[in-house]
Amino acid sequence: MTTYSPAEAAALSGFSLDTLRYYEREGILPPVARSAGGHRKFSEADLGTLGFLRCLRETGMPIEKLRRYGALCRDESTIPERIALLEEHAAAVRDEIEELLRQQARLDEKLAWYRGQLPPQSPSARDL
């Protein structure tokens, strides 16, 4: 079984070492296995979890909800609650995307207006 040091897990996940420690301390990340010397050893499954946590953070899930998700993941009977939490987050992400698309349309309209204010370009020699 391949394991990764905290530094390797940080590099592979894109999280800092401090964030990895924080996520473990706060219960966002399940407890990580330790070597006989007490050093954390991250597994492929831990890296998969970190990848999904990155997805949740990058889509704006607040820390409180990450804590809740982490707590739910430690109990196999909580799959319906996990689904509800992720559906709520997915809906919030969709709403944000829709709002960003509306704002993008406004930007495009303003750019079109500004471009319409420029004087017409005369053809250059290379266009002929």
C-alpha positions as CSV (number, residue, x, y, z in Angstrom):
1,M,0.0,0.0,0.0
2,T,1.4,3.4,-1.0
3,T,1.5,6.0,1.6
4,Y,2.5,9.7,1.5
5,S,4.2,12.0,4.0
6,P,2.4,15.1,5.0
7,A,4.6,17.1,2.7
8,E,3.8,14.8,-0.2
9,A,0.1,14.9,0.6
10,A,0.2,18.7,0.8
11,A,1.9,18.9,-2.6
12,L,-0.5,16.4,-4.2
13,S,-3.6,17.9,-2.7
14,G,-2.8,21.6,-3.1
15,F,-3.4,22.2,0.6
16,S,-0.8,23.6,2.9
17,L,0.6,21.5,5.8
18,D,-1.2,23.8,8.2
19,T,-4.5,23.2,6.4
20,L,-4.0,19.4,6.5
21,R,-3.4,19.6,10.3
22,Y,-6.4,21.9,10.7
23,Y,-8.7,19.7,8.7
24,E,-7.7,16.7,10.8
25,R,-7.9,18.5,14.1
26,E,-11.4,19.9,13.2
27,G,-12.7,16.5,12.0
28,I,-13.1,17.7,8.4
29,L,-10.6,15.0,7.4
30,P,-10.9,11.6,9.1
31,P,-8.0,10.7,11.4
32,V,-4.9,9.9,9.3
33,A,-2.9,6.7,10.0
34,R,0.4,7.1,11.9
35,S,3.7,5.4,11.6
36,A,5.3,3.7,14.6
37,G,7.1,7.0,15.2
38,G,3.9,8.9,15.2
39,H,4.3,10.5,11.8
40,R,1.1,10.9,9.7
41,K,0.9,8.6,6.6
42,F,-1.6,9.6,4.0
43,S,-3.2,6.9,1.9
44,E,-4.6,7.0,-1.6
45,A,-8.1,7.2,0.1
46,D,-7.0,10.2,2.1
47,L,-5.8,11.9,-1.1
48,G,-9.2,11.2,-2.7
49,T,-10.9,12.7,0.3
50,L,-8.6,15.7,0.1
51,G,-9.4,16.1,-3.6
52,F,-13.2,16.2,-2.8
53,L,-12.6,18.6,0.1
54,R,-10.7,20.9,-2.3
55,C,-13.7,20.7,-4.7
56,L,-16.1,21.7,-1.8
57,R,-13.8,24.6,-0.7
58,E,-13.2,25.9,-4.2
59,T,-17.0,25.9,-4.8
60,G,-17.5,28.0,-1.6
61,M,-18.5,25.5,1.0
62,P,-18.1,27.2,4.4
63,I,-15.9,25.6,7.1
64,E,-18.9,24.9,9.3
65,K,-20.5,22.8,6.6
66,L,-17.2,21.1,5.9
67,R,-17.1,20.2,9.6
68,R,-20.6,18.8,9.4
69,Y,-19.7,16.8,6.3
70,G,-16.6,15.4,8.0
71,A,-18.7,14.4,11.0
72,L,-21.3,12.8,8.8
73,C,-18.7,10.8,6.9
74,R,-17.6,9.1,10.1
75,D,-21.0,7.4,10.5
76,E,-22.1,5.0,7.7
77,S,-25.8,5.5,8.6
78,T,-25.7,9.2,7.6
79,I,-25.7,8.8,3.8
80,P,-29.2,10.5,3.5
81,E,-27.9,13.5,5.5
82,R,-24.7,13.7,3.3
83,I,-26.8,13.7,0.2
84,A,-29.0,16.5,1.6
85,L,-25.9,18.5,2.5
86,L,-24.3,18.0,-0.9
87,E,-27.6,18.7,-2.8
88,E,-27.9,22.0,-0.9
89,H,-24.3,22.9,-1.8
90,A,-24.8,21.9,-5.4
91,A,-27.9,24.2,-5.6
92,A,-25.9,27.1,-4.1
93,V,-23.1,26.5,-6.7
94,R,-25.7,26.4,-9.5
95,D,-27.2,29.7,-8.3
96,E,-23.8,31.3,-8.2
97,I,-23.0,30.1,-11.7
98,E,-26.3,31.6,-13.0
99,E,-25.5,34.9,-11.3
100,L,-22.0,34.9,-12.8
101,L,-23.5,34.2,-16.2
102,R,-25.8,37.2,-15.8
103,Q,-22.9,39.4,-14.8
104,Q,-20.9,38.1,-17.7
105,A,-23.7,39.1,-20.0
106,R,-23.6,42.6,-18.6
107,L,-19.9,42.8,-19.1
108,D,-20.3,41.7,-22.7
109,E,-22.9,44.3,-23.3
110,K,-20.7,47.1,-21.9
111,L,-17.7,45.8,-24.0
112,A,-19.9,45.9,-27.1
113,W,-21.0,49.4,-26.3
114,Y,-17.4,50.6,-25.8
115,R,-16.3,49.0,-29.0
116,G,-19.1,50.7,-30.8
117,Q,-17.7,54.1,-29.5
118,L,-14.4,53.5,-31.3
119,P,-13.8,55.3,-34.6
120,P,-14.0,52.9,-37.6
121,Q,-10.6,51.4,-38.5
122,S,-9.3,52.1,-41.9
123,P,-7.9,49.0,-43.7
124,S,-4.2,48.6,-43.2
125,A,-1.8,47.6,-46.0
126,R,-1.6,44.0,-44.8
127,D,-5.4,43.7,-44.9
128,L,-5.4,44.4,-48.7
